[in-house]
Amino acid sequence: MEHWLKAEKLIAARAKPVGEKPAKESDDLKKITGIGPVLAKKLNAMGITAFGQIAAFTPEDVDRIGGALKCRTKMLGNDWIGQAKKLSLT
């Protein structure tokens, strides 16, 4: 499990997408369709606290995080990445 957490820290450390608003402590991930309070808490525990982080997910990130949280279908079906990109610019 420890190696998995290290991978999540790498996701958190990625450069923010071009045009993203300045980072703040955390975003309200519940604004993304399909993320409720429980899932937001789990994502935050993994170090995923900002829309920019979700917007930067790669297919491998979706597989790993979605698999770990058992929400891969929800991530893809609700287009979390697309929603996060829009929200990170507002």
C-alpha atoms as one frame of an Amber mdcrd trajectory, in Angstrom:
protein
   0.000   0.000   0.000   2.883   2.348   0.722   4.109   2.275  -2.889   0.593
   3.148  -4.026   0.529   6.213  -1.792   3.854   7.333  -3.245   2.319   7.143
  -6.722  -0.574   9.304  -5.557   1.871  11.898  -4.232   3.404  12.049  -7.709
  -0.017  12.822  -9.167  -0.430  15.586  -6.605   2.964  17.040  -7.511   2.323
  17.255 -11.260   2.446  20.643 -12.904  -0.919  22.283 -13.206  -2.494  22.465
 -16.678  -1.936  25.609 -18.740  -4.466  28.288 -17.873  -5.417  26.803 -14.524
  -6.331  29.280 -11.827  -3.819  29.658  -8.998  -3.868  26.719  -6.618  -5.555
  27.062  -3.288  -5.563  24.666  -0.366  -8.325  22.497  -1.810 -11.323  22.542
  -4.086 -14.784  21.200  -3.323 -14.520  17.967  -5.293 -18.225  17.351  -4.668
 -18.933  19.872  -7.444 -17.971  17.091  -9.882 -20.947  14.907 -10.763 -20.472
  11.479  -9.217 -18.302  12.609  -6.311 -20.201  12.649  -3.065 -18.968  13.318
   0.466 -17.594   9.801   1.003 -15.700   9.663  -2.284 -14.397  13.216  -1.816
 -13.040  12.220   1.589 -11.311   9.162   0.099  -9.790  11.232  -2.713  -8.593
  13.846  -0.207  -7.005  11.084   1.884  -5.064  10.065  -1.238  -3.796  13.639
  -1.609  -6.202  14.527  -4.422  -7.706  17.823  -3.322  -7.848  20.030  -6.416
  -9.679  20.075  -9.732  -6.343  20.543 -11.497  -5.109  17.214 -10.184  -8.145
  15.374 -11.559  -7.895  17.306 -14.829  -4.333  15.988 -15.201  -5.264  12.320
 -14.693  -3.821   9.969 -17.292  -5.586   6.758 -18.372  -3.246   4.918 -16.005
  -4.311   7.199 -13.135  -7.968   6.505 -13.919  -7.319   2.758 -13.894  -5.305
   2.829 -10.678  -7.393   5.299  -8.683 -10.708   4.150 -10.111  -9.792   0.553
  -9.367  -8.646   1.293  -5.844 -11.816   3.255  -5.021 -14.056   1.035  -7.153
 -15.321   4.043  -9.093 -13.635   3.724 -12.517 -16.960   3.438 -14.375 -18.297
   6.453 -12.484 -15.135   8.431 -13.334 -15.470   7.723 -17.036 -19.269   7.887
 -17.252 -19.453  11.270 -15.564 -16.329  12.591 -17.351 -14.586  13.672 -14.165
 -11.563  14.845 -16.136 -13.615  17.093 -18.425 -15.614  18.505 -15.520 -12.432
  19.115 -13.529 -10.840  20.949 -16.463 -13.824  23.301 -16.682 -13.958  23.828
 -12.922 -10.213  24.489 -12.661 -10.587  27.410 -15.048 -13.424  29.114 -13.175
